[in-house]
Amino acid sequence: MVTRVPAEAARRAEDLRRRLEHHNRRYYLLDDPEISDAEYDRLMRELLDLEAHHPSLVTPESPTQRVGARPLEKFSTIRHARQMLSLQNATDSSEMNEWFERIGWTGLDLWCEPKIDGAAVELIYEEGRFVSASTRGDGWTGEDITPNIRTIRGVPMSLVSSRQGLAVPRLLEVRGEVYMNKSDFAALNRQAEERGEKTFANPRNAAAGSLRQLDPRMTAARPLRLLSHGLGQLVGVSPARQEEAIRLLDALGLMTALKWAKLCRGPEETGRFYADLEAARESLPFEIDGLVVKVDDLAAQERLGVRARSPRWAIAWKFPPREAETRLTDIRVQVGRTGALTPVAMLEPVWVGGVQVSSATLHNQEMIREKGVRIGDRVIVTRAGDVIPEIVRVVSRGGESREFVMPERCPVCGSVVLVAEGEVIPRCPNISCLAQVKGRLLHFASRGAMDIDGMGEKIVDQLVDKQLVKDPSDLYHLTQEQLARLDRMAEKSAANLMASIDRSRVTTLPRLLHALGIRHVGEASAAALSRHFGSLESIMDASEADLMKVEDVGPAVAQSLRAFFTDKANRRVVKRLLDAGISWPKPEMKPAGGPLEGMVIVFTGELESMSRPQAKELAESMGALVAPSVTKKVTHVVAGPGAGSKLDKARALKLTILDEDGFLELTRR
């Protein structure tokens, strides 16, 4: 029997929903609350009580439903109607000037807004009601995060136009970034510290991790916000300019960067706004890492078109890396997979570019001498490319500062370290040193090698410390029961890792060769060796002279290969890997006379339409040789955004330089 809801209760519930959504907008979007937290909570409790007494009043759009639905088993996927693109980056004014020239900016207004550091998402509204949300994914297909987006209080579940004469679109696809305000992020980390839990490295990681929780209740507990900056499909309204599109989103109740954005006329005005925004960077409530510049005219955007993964009509002008001063408290030595001893600066924690930095590599003793760094010094720290912590210079030195001396014995196993002739890096010669064993396993499982998903540092530490794994071949003799007994490894996680290990048994010869961790043998040389010899046995038995016949294999690589495969223990590991079922398809004979035959190509900078390995594979499949560095033998250099010294050398040698589109044109011949 269905109980009839009293009309007064229905009206009150509707009024409470409307008021709570209004106050959500005031608080989360406008940062201008009209009521106290206590009054907001009172309204929410009243609505919860009404819905508890009359369950038929509950709607998906109700503010009470933002607490999170039941946990998911896994994420399903959503196909984007229009591709979600990423932005090409410019790191300085010269790269921006190149972009201005490419788009023919004369007469074009430019919409400029801060580049917020968050996680890209798409929201879909039909007839004004929120229906789904997804991550960017590969650009065409993303993960369905609808239940998680519902928990973000600043995201309206129903659109209401605040502008007279503006109708709510029948279909609206919103592109935006999920992020955390800096103050909310700091509070989240303080709470984690108080509970003894792991803290997040930066607001972006916190937002992305919160968004991908299988339990929406976890997402609801995180202070997420969403900033809308673009459109996918739109039915019912037709803005002509980017600024109009942003004002439309703002009028429909979505948060935008409108108050921090500006319409600029030409490169000079854009440059001034970039400088102003960089100066105001610290005062903004959220982290930004640059300025997004878009052609304002939407028709012009259509004419300019897109590359495979980025629009030609937009670019992200990145800020230079930020610096901070702190104290160098100690220098410790880490041992890598090849036995190399690397000094690492331990720092008093300091925030640099939105990330708390507590250590920075010093590379080797020579760099320490060059920088004049001593333990106890006050130093300037930056993040190279806004990623890798690095000590820039010494600021001051106290009376207790002391010099660092590289240890004569390995800090892990105690073996006497050696420095090879002609080298500056000391190495631990003990291949059974636990640090080397762990490093080799991590390298073996890495994405560019055997690609064993889930084989992270904590898992490897346990496998080695519990003596379950002594070399890579042992991975293929593990059982699911052994994995399930590891700390923080449930049955399902153990099953997933086991499946990933099994999948890695089918690989390619270059991947396996790279995975073995032979010194000086990277992805490029592994591919060249595989092409030249065709089989692992031929590579293992080749002499140094034979190895040096391979393109770009010099004496150091040849000596390293011979030393590795002459070692009986290494050969036993390879045999155990093959016995465990490691296999790869035999290389197909490529027909002579491919369209790129005779070309020697170097790739530098970022590629939009494919990864670097995919580009190499494409070029090689069409007859070209792909070289790791620029020499006189190189015929073509494919340069993308971020190209550095290789591009400079190519220009000096007057080589043929192509952008990505030019390279793709070659492959279509």
ZAGU-306351 format. One record per residue (C-alpha): x, y, z; residue in three letters. Coordinates in pm, whole numbers, padded with zeros to 5 digits, always signed. Last residue first. Layout:
N
XYZALA
...
***
This chain:
669
+05297+00818-04851ARG
+05089+00828-04534ARG
+05389+00778-04302THR
+05553+01096-04429LEU
+05236+01297-04353GLU
+05247+01163-03998LEU
+05597+01304-03957PHE
+05485+01644-04085GLY
+05191+01644-03844ASP
+05426+01570-03556GLU
+05655+01860-03639ASP
+05941+01804-03879LEU
+06306+01913-03881ILE
+06534+01821-04173THR
+06893+01854-04052LEU
+07093+02177-04065LYS
+07361+02039-03828LEU
+07313+02339-03597ALA
+06936+02305-03628ARG
+06955+01937-03532ALA
+07179+02026-03236LYS
+06924+02277-03106ASP
+06644+02022-03152LEU
+06837+01760-02957LYS
+06907+02018-02686SER
+06541+02068-02601GLY
+06204+01974-02744ALA
+05929+02068-02494GLY
+05654+02077-02754PRO
+05723+01840-03045GLY
+06023+01783-03268ALA
+06060+01504-03525VAL
+06423+01511-03639VAL
+06499+01374-03986HIS
+06812+01247-04168THR
+07031+01137-03877VAL
+07378+01014-03975LYS
+07534+01348-03876LYS
+07432+01274-03518THR
+07128+01347-03302VAL
+07055+01092-03029SER
+06840+00786-02962PRO
+06819+00678-03328ALA
+06513+00536-03501VAL
+06589+00352-03828LEU
+06320+00382-04090ALA
+06158+00103-04292GLY
+05786+00159-04243MET
+05757-00067-03938SER
+06050+00124-03787GLU
+05865+00456-03806ALA
+05547+00309-03656LEU
+05736+00131-03377GLU
+05926+00449-03292LYS
+05603+00649-03281ALA
+05441+00386-03058GLN
+05742+00392-02823PRO
+05718+00776-02802ARG
+05347+00766-02720SER
+05085+00858-02975MET
+04874+01143-03112SER
+05016+01433-02912GLU
+05390+01376-02908LEU
+05610+01559-02659GLU
+05970+01664-02717GLY
+06232+01482-02925THR
+06211+01199-03178PHE
+06517+01108-03387VAL
+06481+00955-03733ILE
+06727+00781-03967VAL
+06567+00754-04310MET
+06681+00500-04569GLY
+06344+00330-04590GLU
+06063+00561-04476LEU
+05808+00461-04743PRO
+05902+00093-04710GLY
+06121-00047-04987GLY
+06199-00382-04839ALA
+05921-00583-04685PRO
+05947-00636-04310LYS
+06014-00991-04204MET
+05792-01054-03904GLU
+05956-01082-03567PRO
+05875-01405-03381LYS
+05601-01354-03129PRO
+05711-01335-02766TRP
+05759-01578-02482SER
+05809-01594-02107ILE
+05668-01935-02009GLY
+05835-02005-01676ALA
+06107-02203-01858ASP
+06197-01883-02045LEU
+06229-01691-01720LEU
+06425-01977-01559ARG
+06667-01975-01855LYS
+06716-01597-01824VAL
+06787-01630-01450VAL
+07036-01912-01515ARG
+07211-01696-01775ARG
+07245-01420-01516ASN
+07399-01660-01264ALA
+07646-01789-01527LYS
+07784-01439-01598ASP
+07897-01419-01961THR
+07558-01272-02050PHE
+07601-00968-01827PHE
+07968-00901-01905ALA
+07904-00936-02279ARG
+07611-00694-02264LEU
+07805-00439-02057SER
+08102-00454-02290GLN
+07879-00399-02595ALA
+07694-00109-02430VAL
+08020+00065-02329ALA
+08190-00005-02665PRO
+07913+00152-02875GLY
+07573+00030-02992VAL
+07428+00317-03198ASP
+07344+00097-03501GLU
+07443-00264-03436VAL
+07790-00363-03560LYS
+07915-00307-03207MET
+07741-00625-03092LEU
+07937-00835-03342ASP
+08269-00694-03217ALA
+08167-00747-02855GLU
+08088-01108-02937SER
+07731-01234-02974ALA
+07618-01536-02772ASP
+07347-01368-02564MET
+07229-01159-02859ILE
+07197-01464-03083SER
+07009-01654-02813GLU
+06766-01367-02765LEU
+06662-01376-03130SER
+06630-01141-03428GLY
+06991-01022-03420PHE
+06961-00674-03576HIS
+06599-00596-03492ARG
+06636-00717-03134SER
+06958-00522-03084LEU
+06798-00202-03215ALA
+06491-00248-02991ALA
+06706-00307-02683ALA
+06920-00005-02778SER
+06613+00219-02790ALA
+06452+00083-02471GLU
+06768+00117-02263GLY
+07078-00099-02237VAL
+07352+00104-02057HIS
+07360-00147-01767ARG
+07157-00460-01826ILE
+06828-00430-01640GLY
+06676-00757-01761LEU
+06360-00558-01840ALA
+06519-00396-02147HIS
+06589-00734-02303LEU
+06240-00854-02209LEU
+06077-00546-02363ARG
+06289-00567-02680PRO
+06199-00938-02723LEU
+05827-00876-02691THR
+05582-00990-02421THR
+05360-01285-02331VAL
+05451-01388-01976ARG
+05336-01042-01863SER
+04975-01157-01855ARG
+05057-01409-01581ASP
+05213-01140-01359ILE
+04906-00919-01412SER
+04673-01206-01321ALA
+04869-01269-01001MET
+04849-00900-00917LEU
+04471-00901-00965ASN
+04429-01220-00758ALA
+04641-01077-00475ALA
+04435-00757-00479SER
+04116-00964-00460LYS
+04244-01179-00175GLU
+04357-00876+00027ALA
+04712-00740+00030MET
+04768-00482+00303ARG
+05063-00681+00440ASP
+05153-00987+00233LEU
+04965-01312+00302ARG
+04753-01273-00015ALA
+05069-01281-00227LEU
+05175-01619-00089GLN
+04824-01761-00142GLU
+04818-01633-00501GLN
+05130-01836-00569THR
+05473-01714-00674LEU
+05677-01910-00929HIS
+05663-01643-01201TYR
+05800-01375-00969LEU
+06100-01600-00893ASP
+06235-01530-01245SER
+06291-01167-01149PRO
+06555-01248-00883ASP
+06556-01325-00510LYS
+06181-01344-00449VAL
+06001-01501-00153LEU
+06282-01410+00084GLN
+06040-01231+00323LYS
+06248-00912+00280ASP
+06246-00956-00098VAL
+05872-01006-00141LEU
+05798-00745+00126GLN
+06009-00472-00034ASP
+05868-00560-00379VAL
+05510-00513-00255ILE
+05593-00177-00097LYS
+05777-00055-00409GLU
+05500-00137-00654GLY
+05408-00448-00850MET
+05044-00350-00907GLY
+05057-00364-01288ASP
+05335-00584-01423ILE
+05452-00395-01733ASP
+05736-00627-01841MET
+05964-00334-01939ALA
+05846+00015-02028GLY
+05570-00007-01765ARG
+05797-00123-01483SER
+05803-00482-01354ALA
+06168-00549-01440PHE
+06268-00204-01310HIS
+06100-00268-00975LEU
+06265-00611-00959LEU
+06607-00470-01041ARG
+06573-00203-00772GLY
+06471-00459-00509LYS
+06768-00685-00591VAL
+07003-00387-00596GLN
+06892-00268-00253ALA
+06911-00625-00121LEU
+07277-00659-00218CYS
+07301-00992-00401SER
+07474-00824-00698ILE
+07757-00721-00461ASN
+07981-00478-00654PRO
+07837-00166-00482CYS
+07910+00124-00711ARG
+08090+00458-00693PRO
+08000+00709-00967ILE
+08289+00914-01110VAL
+08378+00697-01409GLU
+08688+00666-01630GLY
+08813+00357-01451GLU
+08538+00200-01244ALA
+08476+00329-00891VAL
+08433+00050-00636LEU
+08241+00020-00310VAL
+08354-00211-00031VAL
+08056-00428+00063SER
+07859-00330+00374GLY
+07522-00463+00254CYS
+07296-00155+00265VAL
+07525+00144+00330PRO
+07774+00011+00073CYS
+08125+00077+00201ARG
+08369+00361+00127GLU
+08107+00620+00214PRO
+08089+00946+00013MET
+08205+01235+00230VAL
+07974+01527+00302PHE
+08120+01849+00437GLU
+07998+02010+00757ARG
+07784+02308+00855SER
+07801+02386+01229GLU
+07916+02747+01191GLY
+07622+02828+00967GLY
+07617+02863+00591ARG
+07393+03079+00380SER
+07200+03074+00052VAL
+07343+02766-00120VAL
+07221+02708-00473ARG
+06963+02540-00696VAL
+06886+02221-00505ILE
+06647+02006-00709GLU
+06305+01853-00653PRO
+06167+01685-00969ILE
+05816+01783-01089VAL
+05739+02151-01163ASP
+05961+02110-01470GLY
+06254+02106-01230ALA
+06108+02157-00883ARG
+06308+02421-00698THR
+06506+02431-00375VAL
+06716+02720-00244ILE
+06956+02621+00033VAL
+07037+02699+00397ARG
+07339+02483+00479ASP
+07348+02225+00762GLY
+07512+01950+00558ILE
+07729+02112+00294ARG
+07664+02209-00069VAL
+07931+02384-00275GLY
+07723+02345-00590LYS
+08022+02212-00786GLU
+08142+01997-00495ARG
+07800+01837-00447ILE
+07777+01787-00823MET
+08109+01600-00822GLU
+08002+01377-00533GLN
+07705+01246-00732ASN
+07339+01296-00827HIS
+07238+01543-00552LEU
+06880+01414-00540THR
+06627+01614-00342ALA
+06440+01540-00019SER
+06160+01680+00200SER
+05943+01859-00058VAL
+05579+01940+00015GLN
+05409+01999-00319VAL
+05207+02303-00428GLY
+05489+02457-00628GLY
+05744+02415-00351VAL
+05624+02367+00008TRP
+05907+02296+00253VAL
+05999+01997+00468PRO
+06340+02041+00636GLU
+06555+01874+00377LEU
+06736+01542+00331MET
+06972+01568+00034ALA
+07022+01241-00153VAL
+07364+01101-00248PRO
+07352+00827-00514THR
+07550+00502-00489LEU
+07522+00300-00812ALA
+07472-00073-00756GLY
+07295-00124-01089THR
+06953-00145-00917ARG
+07018+00169-00713GLY
+07178+00226-00372VAL
+07074+00539-00183GLN
+07313+00753+00020VAL
+07204+01005+00279ARG
+07288+01374+00307ILE
+07156+01552+00615ASP
+06965+01855+00744THR
+06966+02077+00433LEU
+06770+02380+00550ARG
+06496+02553+00350THR
+06436+02827+00093GLU
+06170+02798-00176ALA
+06159+02810-00554GLU
+05885+02795-00814ARG
+05921+02637-01157PRO
+05845+02871-01449PRO
+05475+02917-01521PHE
+05318+02718-01804LYS
+05146+02876-02104TRP
+04877+02619-02180ALA
+04761+02632-02542ILE
+04437+02661-02735ALA
+04324+02689-03098TRP
+04527+02395-03231ARG
+04333+02163-03002PRO
+04513+01864-02850SER
+04497+01485-02885ARG
+04513+01399-03255ALA
+04556+01759-03365ARG
+04256+01984-03360VAL
+04075+02231-03580GLY
+04180+02585-03674LEU
+03851+02637-03859ARG
+03645+02508-03565GLU
+03827+02738-03324GLN
+03765+03027-03564ALA
+03392+02953-03542ALA
+03423+02951-03163LEU
+03580+03302-03160ASP
+03774+03340-02833ASP
+04096+03168-02942VAL
+04212+03009-02621LYS
+04502+03085-02383VAL
+04533+02879-02064VAL
+04769+03039-01811LEU
+05000+02845-01582GLY
+05048+02609-01291ASP
+04746+02689-01076ILE
+04678+02579-00718GLU
+04357+02699-00556PHE
+04248+02988-00331PRO
+04447+03241-00537LEU
+04684+03467-00341SER
+04994+03263-00426GLU
+04941+03302-00802ARG
+04885+03678-00803ALA
+05230+03753-00948ALA
+05186+03471-01201GLU
+04847+03611-01297LEU
+04989+03958-01354ASP
+05274+03821-01566ALA
+05034+03615-01779TYR
+04806+03920-01812PHE
+05098+04124-01944ARG
+05188+03851-02193GLY
+04829+03827-02317THR
+04823+04204-02369GLU
+05142+04179-02575GLU
+05032+03870-02770PRO
+04706+04015-02904GLY
+04377+04141-02768ARG
+04307+03981-02433CYS
+03974+03873-02283LEU
+04038+03815-01914LYS
+03988+03544-01652ALA
+04007+03546-01269TRP
+03644+03649-01211LYS
+03521+03411-01481LEU
+03711+03106-01353ALA
+03390+02904-01355THR
+03156+02749-01096MET
+02831+02616-01239LEU
+02499+02782-01156GLY
+02347+02816-01502LEU
+02459+03179-01529ALA
+02822+03074-01478ASP
+02799+02811-01751LEU
+02654+03070-01990LEU
+02924+03323-01893ARG
+03184+03061-01983ILE
+03022+02997-02322ALA
+02994+03370-02391GLU
+03367+03412-02319GLU
+03444+03131-02561GLN
+03250+03303-02837ARG
+02947+03240-03057ALA
+02721+03091-02793PRO
+02442+02869-02936SER
+02176+02757-02686VAL
+01926+02470-02715GLY
+02164+02179-02764VAL
+02528+02181-02649LEU
+02783+01905-02702GLN
+03121+01941-02532GLY
+03173+02267-02351LEU
+03449+02437-02156GLY
+03593+02575-01833HIS
+03390+02440-01541SER
+03553+02442-01196LEU
+03460+02159-00962LEU
+03516+02134-00590ARG
+03626+01853-00359LEU
+03652+01867+00020PRO
+03681+01489+00081ARG
+03429+01296+00292ALA
+03192+01260-00003ALA
+03466+01084-00199THR
+03498+00821+00074MET
+03119+00778+00071ARG
+03144+00724-00304PRO
+03321+00390-00237ASP
+03509+00293-00553LEU
+03729+00597-00494GLN
+03848+00751-00819ARG
+03752+01112-00742LEU
+03937+01110-00411SER
+04259+01002-00580GLY
+04232+01274-00845ALA
+04156+01542-00587ALA
+04435+01437-00347ALA
+04684+01407-00632ASN
+04593+01759-00746ARG
+04608+01904-00395PRO
+04966+01785-00333ASN
+05164+01497-00178ALA
+04872+01348+00014PHE
+04914+01233+00374THR
+04940+00873+00493LYS
+04737+00798+00806GLU
+04829+00839+01172GLY
+04483+00970+01257ARG
+04622+01313+01350GLU
+04832+01312+01034GLU
+04525+01241+00821ALA
+04336+01529+00986GLN
+04625+01766+00917ARG
+04636+01643+00555ASN
+04267+01723+00503LEU
+04308+02066+00666ALA
+04594+02152+00430ALA
+04387+02038+00131PHE
+04089+02249+00239ASP
+04314+02556+00269SER
+04466+02497-00076LYS
+04127+02458-00241ASN
+04074+02112-00382MET
+04024+02019-00747TYR
+03788+01866-01003VAL
+03850+02022-01343GLU
+03595+02098-01613GLY
+03416+02009-01934ARG
+03037+02046-01936VAL
+02809+01863-02177GLU
+02472+02038-02193LEU
+02158+01902-02356LEU
+01817+02068-02352ARG
+01985+02395-02261PRO
+01831+02600-01974VAL
+01672+02910-02124ALA
+01833+03252-02096LEU
+01581+03537-02119GLY
+01664+03677-01776GLN
+01988+03538-01644ARG
+01995+03323-01329SER
+01913+03006-01521SER
+01842+02701-01307VAL
+02033+02378-01358LEU
+01951+02076-01144SER
+02205+01856-00962MET
+02427+02159-00911PRO
+02795+02081-00839VAL
+02917+02275-00535GLY
+02815+01996-00302ARG
+03043+01737-00456ILE
+02882+01403-00360THR
+02702+01369-00695ARG
+03044+01369-00864ILE
+03123+01042-00687ASN
+02804+00865-00795PRO
+02861+00972-01160THR
+03225+00858-01178ILE
+03190+00652-01499ASP
+03544+00603-01624GLU
+03639+00765-01953GLY
+03627+00678-02324THR
+03721+00908-02613TRP
+04004+01114-02464GLY
+04194+00815-02323ASP
+04035+00860-01981GLY
+03881+01208-01950ARG
+03690+01111-01634THR
+03315+01066-01640SER
+02992+01223-01519ALA
+02625+01137-01562SER
+02262+01252-01546VAL
+02250+01603-01397PHE
+01912+01760-01475ARG
+01865+02072-01689GLY
+01674+01899-01969GLU
+01971+01662-01993GLU
+02292+01753-01809TYR
+02622+01575-01876ILE
+02940+01630-01674LEU
+03290+01575-01815GLU
+03603+01547-01602VAL
+03970+01657-01594ALA
+04154+01621-01261ALA
+04306+01933-01107GLY
+04581+02198-01138ASP
+04388+02504-01254ILE
+04521+02674-01563LYS
+04415+03034-01503PRO
+04208+03197-01780GLU
+04276+03378-02106CYS
+04028+03422-02390TRP
+04210+03555-02696LEU
+04062+03795-02949ASP
+04154+03726-03310LEU
+04227+04009-03553GLY
+04586+03903-03606THR
+04634+03568-03428TRP
+04752+03372-03732GLY
+04716+03041-03546ILE
+05070+02927-03622ARG
+05222+03270-03553GLU
+05064+03293-03208PHE
+05188+02939-03136TRP
+05546+03027-03233GLU
+05521+03337-03012ASN
+05412+03116-02722MET
+05716+02893-02774GLU
+05939+03202-02767SER
+05762+03334-02456SER
+05849+03030-02246ASP
+05722+02689-02135THR
+05446+02633-02388ALA
+05226+02328-02333ASN
+04982+02158-02571GLN
+04648+02099-02405LEU
+04456+01777-02355SER
+04147+01691-02554LEU
+03817+01535-02455MET
+03678+01389-02779GLN
+03316+01466-02856ARG
+03033+01225-02773ALA
+03245+01089-02487HIS
+03197+00716-02427ARG
+03127+00622-02065ILE
+03296+00337-01879THR
+03215+00116-01580SER
+03416+00156-01261PHE
+03460-00148-01037LYS
+03278-00331-00760GLU
+03111-00005-00656LEU
+03051+00104-00295PRO
+02698+00209-00189ARG
+02592+00567-00262ALA
+02750+00883-00124GLY
+02665+01160+00120VAL
+02544+01380-00167ARG
+02198+01219-00161GLN
+02073+01456+00111THR
+02113+01750-00130PRO
+01824+01599-00331SER
+01890+01563-00705GLU
+01844+01183-00707PRO
+01500+01237-00548THR
+01373+01132-00205VAL
+01012+01241-00143LEU
+00889+00882-00189SER
+01074+00795+00131PRO
+00819+00994+00344HIS
+00919+00969+00711HIS
+01290+00940+00632ALA
+01258+01207+00360GLU
+01109+01452+00609LEU
+01374+01374+00869ASP
+01656+01421+00619LEU
+01505+01754+00510LEU
+01492+01877+00869GLU
+01848+01760+00931ARG
+01970+01952+00624MET
+01797+02272+00737LEU
+01956+02244+01083ARG
+02299+02172+00929ASP
+02275+02492+00723TYR
+02181+02688+01037GLU
+02483+02546+01224ALA
+02716+02622+00934ASP
+02604+02985+00952SER
+02395+03154+00685ILE
+02459+03382+00385GLU
+02782+03221+00268PRO
+03002+03417+00020ASP
+03269+03186-00121ASP
+03082+03222-00454LEU
+03093+02863-00574LEU
+03113+02655-00257TYR
+02932+02872-00001TYR
+02678+03070-00202ARG
+02615+02777-00438ARG
+02562+02534-00150ASN
+02335+02794+00009HIS
+02111+02799-00298HIS
+02114+02419-00314GLU
+02004+02409+00051LEU
+01725+02659-00013ARG
+01584+02471-00314ARG
+01597+02136-00137ARG
+01432+02287+00172LEU
+01152+02441-00037ASP
+01090+02111-00218GLU
+01076+01927+00115ALA
+00837+02188+00258ARG
+00605+02161-00043ARG
+00601+01781-00020ALA
+00536+01790+00356ALA
+00250+02041+00310GLU
+00093+01825+00037ALA
+00083+01526+00271PRO
+00251+01223+00113VAL
+00006+00942+00033ARG
+00115+00606+00166THR
+00144+00339-00103VAL
+00000+00000+00000MET
***
